[in-house]
Amino acid sequence: MSGSAPSGAPAPAATGSVAALGAIVTGALLLQVAGTIVNTVVPLRMAIAGQPPLLIGLVASAYSLGFLIGCFTIPSLVRRIGHIRGFAVFAALQATATLSFPLIPEPWWSASRLLMGLAAAGHGICIESWISGQASGARRGRIFGAYQILNRVAMIGSQLGVGYLAIQSHDVFLFASMVFSLALIPVALTRARGPESSDVVAVGLRTLWRQAPAAVVGCLYVGLVSGPLTNVVPAYGILSGLDQRTTILLTAGIQMGALLMQWPMSLLADRVASRPIMLGAVSLVAVTAAVLLLVPPGGAAQGSLWLFGLFALIGGCAIPLYTVAVTHAYLRIGREEAVGLSAQLLFLWGVGSALGPVAATALMQLIGPPGMLVYLMGLSLLVAIYITLRISQKPSPILRDGERASTGPSIPDFEITKR
């Protein structure tokens, strides 16, 4: 901003900081609405068109692969052109890629999803580093927590509201592209400067595996599960004989469960050893998936509510586990490595979310829609066995006096630049 506040009058700076936060959060929520619509519609349209499950999984994985590539290639671009122009570039790329879906055949949609994943990584880097730069140290955790809750609410709202109605329209991709473009407006109008950028932190996984293997497995697990839950469940619903409305309800149920369980699980991670929480959560996912295998999907209202509740339980147990894995890693390695550790854990999550949809849909290709549930159950059982072995071999560490397991309830972030 031009000029500076006079000495003894900090109010304008504070007001500018609030305005900048409001602008970037508004843009981020619009991006979440548009992205959720595309994430829901793409696998639904492919399933309705009769595309094989494995192709649906490959298209879903292309997004995660683009995101993973972006985590390593985009920070230098943002550092060079700045956060505001970077945000604009990525929003334009998202809008353009979204408009390409009606113009190209489904087998080529992976190229568009790759570009969208790349742009999503850029947006994540811009948004979360900008919020961190604008927020004061004393309030940073609460501001991040509030942002993530709003983000999850926007995701659920777009699934139940806009996505629920727009799925019936042939112009749904046009609508999503419009929302991506609208996200540019509040960010472009802000007079605040983006945060200062500096060096990119290298990812070193060997130390993390040596000191906190359960955190490595936990982050991989969340990616391996959340990828299919986000990008394959819509196709699973259609292929299982559910109508589009019930299928959208299932996808929203997953996010509702994650929203409801995020804070309690974060609170537990601060007060209880992390690995028993991880063991209990993955065991619940395995049991719930096994129950779903015994419940044939149906169109009755009672059946829909039953499925909604079970998928909400899976989402609530699996997705917030990232917070628990982060807590465990910080406890083992220490908060002085916070920035590098964030990049390492994000990398692991990205690898899992790129591989998960392919693995889940490959099973669906072999044995039909139940392959999705077999995948969730088998993966959860393997992780439960591993964590049980780790607990028996190495007890939980004892905290030093006055030290907490983490800096507070946390969520996956994209902070991979030093500030």
N, C-alpha and C positions, 0 to 999 in steps of 0.2 A: 504494500500500500504506500502511496506517496505521502511524504511528511511523517512526523512522529508525534506521539502524545507528549504534551508538556510535562515537566517534572512535577511530581505530586498528583498527577491526574491519570491513573492507570485505567480508568473505566473504559475509554475508547478502545484500548488494546484488548481488554477483556471482551468488550462487545464484538470487536472484529474477530476474535478467536471463536466466540460462540457462533457468529454468522458463518465463518468458514466451516466449522463443524457441521452446522445445519445444512450447508450447501453440499458438502461431500456425502453426508449421510443420506440426504434426499436422493442424490444421484445414485448412491449405492443401492438403496431400496428399490428404485425403479429398475436398475439392472437385475436385481434379484427376481422381480416380478416377471420381466421378459425372459430371463434365463430359465426360470422354472416352467414357464409355458412351453418353451422349446424342448426342455428336457422331458416333459410329459408327452408332448404331441409327437415327437419324432419316433419313439418306439411304438406308440399306439398306431400311428399311420403305417409303419412298416409291418406290424402284425396284421392289421386289417388288409393290407395289400398282399398278404400271403408270403412275405419274405421269410426265409429260413431263420430260425433262432440264432444260429451262429453269426449270420450277417448282422443281425440286430446287435449282438454283443460286440462285434468288431467296430460298428459305428459308435457304440457307446465308449469303447476303449479308446477310439481315436480322440475323443474329447479329453480324456484323462492324459493321453500321451502328449497332446498339444499343451495341456496345462503343465505337465512335467517339464517339457522343453522350455516353456516360457519362464519357469522359475529360475533357469540358469542363463537364459539369453536376454531377457527383458530388463533386468535391473540396470545394466549398463546403458540401455536406451533411455530409460527414465532418468538416469543420472545426467544424460547428455541433453535431453530436450525439456526436462522438467515434468512435474506431476500433472499440471493442468493440460498441457498439450498432449502428454502421454494418455491421460484419461480420454481426451477427445479422439485420438487415433484409435484407441481400442474400442470405444463405443461405435465409431464408424465401421470398424472391421466386423464387430458383432452384428450390426444392422445389415451390412452387405451380405454376410454369410447367411443370415436368416432368410433374406430374400431369395437366396439361391436354391432353397429346398424345392419350391414348386417348379423350378426351371431345369433341374437335372434328375436323372433316374435314381431310385433309392440306392442301388449299389455304389453310387458315387457320393452319397451323403457323408461318408467318412471324411472326405476332404474338407467339407464345410464344418464338420464337427471338430476337426483338428484345428482349423483356424479359430473357431470359437473358444476352444480350450486355451489356445495361445493367448487370445485377447483376455480371457477370464483371469489368467495368471497375472497379466499386466494390470488389470483392474484391482485384483487383490493386493498387489504390491503398492499401487498408488493409494488405494483407499486406506489400508491399515497403517501404512507408514505415515500418511498424512494425518490421520486421527491421532496417532501417537505423537506426532510433532506438534499438534495444536493443543493437545490435552496436557494439563499440568501433571507433574509426577504423582501428587497426592490423589488425583482423581482418575488417573489413566486406567486403572483396573476397572473401576465402576463404569467409565465411559465405554470401554471395550465390551464389558458385559452387557450394558444396555444396547449397544449397537448390534451385538450378536443376537440378542433376544428379538429386537426389531427385525433383524434379517430373517430369523426363523419364522416370525409372524407373517412377514411379507411373503415368504415361500408358501406357507400354508394357505394364506388368503388367496394367492394367485391360483393355487390348485383348486380350492373349493369355490372360488368366486369367478374370476375372469376365465381361468382355464376351463372351469366346469361348463361355462356357456360357450366359450370360443371354440371348443373342440368340435362343436356341431357345424362350424363355419369353415368354408374353404379359404377364408381370408385370415385364418389364425396366424400364419407366418407374417403376413402384412401387419397385423396388429402388434405382434411381438417386435418386429423391426421398428415400428413407430415408437414403442415404449423405450427401446434401446436408444433411439434418437432423442427422445424427451429427456433422458438422463443427462444429456450434454448441457441442457439449459441452466440448471442451478449451478453447476460447476463452472461453466463458461462465464456466468454473470458475477461470480464472486471476485472481489477486489483483493482478497488475501493471497499471499504468496504460498507456494507449496513448501514443504519442509526441505531443509538442506539434505543433500544426498552425499554419500561417500562410498567407501570401498565395499565391494561385495565379499561376503564371507564364504570361504571354501567349505564344502561339505566333506567331513571326515567320518565315515561310518565305523571304522575299525575300533576306535576308542569307545564309541557308544555301545557297540556289541560286546566289548570286553567288560565294560562297567555296568551296563544296564540292558542285558539281553531281553528281559521281559518287556521293556519299553519298546525295543525294536519289534518284537513279535506283536505287541499290542497295536502299534501304529500300522504295521502291515495288515493286521487283522481288520482294523477299522476301514482301511482302504479297500481290502478284498471284499468286505461286506457292504460298505456304503455305496460302492460303485454299482453293483447289481441292484441294491435296494432303490437307488435313485433312477437308474437308467434301464433296468430290465424288468422290474415289477410291472410297469404298464403293459409290456408285451406279455408277461406271464398271465396277467388278468384276462386279456383278450383270448389268448391261446387256451386258457382254462375254461372258456365259455362264459365269462362274465361280460356284462354290457359295459359300455364306456363309462357310464356314471359310477358304477360300482368300482371299476378299476381305478378311476381318479380318486375315489374315496379311500382306497387302499394306500395309494401313494401319499395322500394327505395324512392318513393315520400314522404312517411311518414317521413323518416329520413332527406330528403332534406328540407322539411318544418321546421323540428325541428332545423336544422342547420341554416337556413336563419333567423329564428325568435329568436334564442337564445340570440344573442347580443342585438337586439332592446328591447326585453322584459326585459333583465337584466338592460339595461340602464334606462328604464321606472321605474323599481322597485327601482332604486336609487333616482329617482326624483319625483315620484308620489306615493300616498298612495297605498299600495299593494293590499288591498281587492277590490277596483274598477277594477284593472287590472285582478285579478282572476275572478271577475264577468263577465267582458267583454269576457275573453278567453273561459270560460266554456259555456257561452251563444252562442258564435260562433260555438263551437263544437256541441252543441245541434241543432242549425239551420242547420249546414252542414250535420249532420247525417240525419236530416229530409229530406233535399234535396236529399241525396243519396237514401233514401227509395223510392223516386218518380222517380229515374233514373234507369231503368232496365239496368244491365250490358250488353254490346254488344261488338262485335268484330270489329266494324268500328274504323278507326283511330281517328275520332272526338270523339267517345264515350270513347276511351282509354285515350285521353288527358283530357277529362272532368273528368273522374274518378281520374286520376292522380292528377289533380289540387285540387279536393275536398279532397282527402286523404292527400295531402300535407298540406292543410289548417288545417285539424284535427291534424296532427302531429305537425304543427307549433304552434297551440294554446295550445295543451295539454301538450306535453313533457317538454317544457321550463318552465312550471308553477312551477316546483320544485324550480327553482331559486327564483321565486316570494315568494313562501312559506317560503323558507329559510330566505329571506330578512325580511319578516314579523315576523318570530320567533326571529331573532336577534334583531330587533327593540323592541319587547315586553320584551325579557328576558335579553339581553345584551351580548356583545361580550366576556365578561370575562368567560362565560360558553360555549365558542365556541366548545371545543372538545366534551364535553358531549352532547351538542345540536346536533352536527353532527351525533353522534351515534343514538340519539333518532329519528331524521328525517329519517335516513337510515332504521331504524327498521320499521317505518311506511310505507315507500315506499315498503320495502320487503314484508310486510303483504299484501299490496294492490296488488302487482304483483303476489303473490301466489294465491290470491282469484279471481282476475279478469278473467283469462282465463277460470276457471271452471264456473263462473257465465255467461260469454258471450257464451260459448259453450253449456251450459244447455239451454239457450234461443234458440240457433240455433238448438238444438235437438228437441225442442218443435215446433218451427214455421218455421224452415228452415234457410237458410243463412241470410235473413233479421234480424234474431234475434241479430246478431252482431251490426247492426245499432240501433235497438231498445234499446239494452243495453247501447250503447254510449249516445244516446239521453236521455234516462231516468235518467241515472246516472248524466249527466251534468245538467239536469233540477233540480234534487234534490240539487246538490251542489250550483247552482245559487240561488235557493230559500233560502238555509241556509245562504249564504254570504249576501244576501240582508237583511235578518233579523238581522245579526250581525252588518251590517253597520248602520241600523236604530236604533239599541239598544245601540251601543257603537261607538262613532266617532273615527276616527284615532288618534293615539297619536301624540303629538307635540315633535319634536326632540329638544334635548338640543343644545345650541349654538355650532356650529362647528362639531356636530355629524352627521354622515351619517347613512342611514338606513341599510347599509351593508358595508362590506369591499371592495366591487366592484363586478362586474359581476361574478357570481359564478355558479357552476354546482354541481350536486350530487357528493359527494366524499365518500370515504370509510375510512376516518381517524377516527378510533375508538380506537387509542392508544394515550396516553399522550406523548408528545415529549418535 
